[in-house]
Amino acid sequence: MHRLLVLLCLMATPVTAQDRAGDFDYYVMSLSWSANWCALEGDARGSPQCDPSADFGWILHGLWPQYESGYPANCPTGERSPSRSDTAAMADIMGTSGLAWHQWRKHGVCSGLSSEEYFALSREAYGRINRPEVFRALTRQVTLPASLIEEAFLKENAALEADQITITCKSGYIQEARICLTRDLEFRDCGRDVIRDCTMTSAQFDPMR
């Protein structure tokens, strides 16, 4: 009787495989327009990223290992955590050292890389993308179609195709440009769960601080 109860409990409990470091299909590189993030979240947090002296435009939100559907997160890893100096060194492209730490703990641990390798790869991916300079010239808040952001990235990156980038919105603002990359950082089509473009025709977009 006891064995039968144990068996019934096991059958009733869903078994989920734990995400494994290094086991993924491609990367999503997420770029966030700093002023919009500050308006949505950063100002309320008193983030140093939002100080006008920081002069941030498109920052690297993260480089995320991705499955063809879904993504791994918080994978067990034997790699050591990055030091404070390691995360501080990423603040020039990520806005704050805190974001670098968070991205390592949630996404970097699933890459199969050390923190040093993951941050180096993230920097390389960021450097490979031409980020449209036109948005840095804005002097006031504007409303624009989300598709205009995608068009600007496509224009500045000749090898990038429409199915390889998606634009997201949040609370009426342009939020992020997400670009899909192979494990070798070449452009590739995004999975169906990623390629969900924001369809807003009048999304808010703030000028640089």
Buried (B, 14 or more C-beta within 10 A) or exposed (E): EEEEEEEEEEEEEEEEEEBEBEEBBBBBBBBBBBBBBBBBEBBEEEBBBBEEEBEBBBBBBBBBBBBEEEBBEEBEBEBEEBEEEBBBBBBEBBBBBBBBBBBBBBBBBBBBBBBBEBBEBBBEBBEBBEBBEEBEEBEEEBEBBBBBBBBBBBEBBEEBEBEBBBBBBBEBBBBBBBBBBEBEBEBBEBBEEBBEBBEBEEBBBBEBB
